[in-house]
C-alpha cells in the first residue's frame, strides 16, 4: 500500500468523551491550518489535490493530516468531490474535512 504522507498535529483541546467537532478550534486556528494545508499539499505532496483532515475521534486531541484525493477512502472522497465540483472554477481553494464518530463536514476557504 502506498505510504500516506500524514502530518499529525496533536492538540490538547478535546477534554470530553463526546468526541464532537469543535468548530471554534477551526475558526481560531484557521490561518495556521491553511498554512499546514499549503505546506503539506505543495511541499510534501507535489501539489496533488487533497484536503486537510481534522479528526476528532480521539477523546484527548485532534489529529491533523493532509490526505490526497487518490488515497481517500470512498465515503470521504465522495464528500470531497461534492465540494470540489462546486468550486471547480475558483482558484486558490483550501479544503478542510472535519470528522468525528458521526459527522463528516467539508469546509472550503479561498485564500
C-alpha positions in Angstrom: 0.0 0.0 0.0 1.2 3.5 -0.8 2.6 5.2 2.2 0.4 8.2 3.0 2.2 11.4 3.9 0.5 12.1 7.2 1.3 15.2 9.2 0.0 14.7 12.8 -0.6 17.8 14.9 -1.7 16.7 18.4 -3.8 19.4 20.0 -5.0 19.1 23.6 -8.4 20.7 23.1 -10.9 18.0 23.5 -11.5 17.0 27.1 -14.9 15.5 26.8 -15.9 11.9 25.9 -18.5 13.1 23.3 -15.8 13.4 20.6 -17.7 16.1 18.8 -16.3 18.5 16.2 -15.1 21.8 17.8 -15.8 24.5 15.2 -14.4 27.2 17.4 -11.0 25.5 17.1 -11.3 25.6 13.3 -12.1 29.3 13.4 -9.5 30.4 15.9 -6.7 28.4 14.2 -7.8 28.8 10.6 -4.7 30.7 9.4 -2.4 28.1 11.0 -4.4 25.3 9.4 -4.3 26.9 6.0 -0.5 27.2 6.3 -0.3 23.5 7.2 -2.5 22.7 4.1 -0.3 24.7 1.8 2.9 23.1 3.2 1.5 19.6 3.0 0.0 19.9 -0.4 2.7 21.8 -2.3 5.9 20.9 -0.4 5.2 17.3 0.7 2.7 16.0 -1.9 3.9 17.6 -5.2 0.8 19.8 -5.5 -1.6 16.8 -5.5 -5.2 17.8 -4.8 -6.4 16.8 -1.3 -7.8 18.0 2.0 -6.5 18.8 5.4 -8.2 16.4 7.7 -9.2 17.3 11.3 -10.0 14.1 13.0 -11.9 14.5 16.3 -12.4 10.8 17.0 -9.9 10.7 19.9 -11.1 12.0 23.3 -8.0 13.9 24.2 -6.7 15.5 20.9 -7.3 16.3 17.3 -5.3 14.6 14.6 -4.5 16.9 11.7 -3.1 15.5 8.5 -3.2 16.0 4.7 -4.9 13.3 2.7 -4.6 13.3 -1.1 -7.7 12.5 -3.1 -6.2 9.4 -4.7 -5.7 7.9 -1.2 -9.0 8.9 0.3 -11.5 6.2 1.3 -14.7 6.2 -0.8 -17.1 7.9 1.6 -14.6 10.8 2.4 -13.7 11.1 -1.3 -17.3 11.4 -2.2 -17.8 14.3 0.2 -14.6 16.0 -1.0 -15.7 15.7 -4.7 -19.0 17.3 -4.0 -17.3 20.4 -2.5 -14.6 20.3 -5.2 -17.2 20.3 -8.1 -19.0 23.3 -6.6 -15.7 25.2 -6.6 -14.1 23.9 -9.8 -13.9 27.3 -11.4 -12.4 29.0 -8.3 -8.7 29.4 -7.7 -6.6 29.0 -4.5 -9.1 26.8 -2.6 -8.3 25.1 0.6 -10.3 22.1 1.6 -10.7 21.1 5.3 -12.6 18.0 6.3 -13.7 17.6 9.9 -14.7 14.2 11.1 -16.0 12.7 14.3 -17.8 9.5 15.1 -21.0 10.6 13.4 -20.2 13.6 11.1 -18.1 14.4 8.1 -18.1 18.1 7.3 -16.2 19.7 4.4 -15.2 23.4 4.8 -13.8 25.3 1.8 -11.8 28.5 2.0 -10.5 30.7 -0.7 -7.1 32.2 0.0 
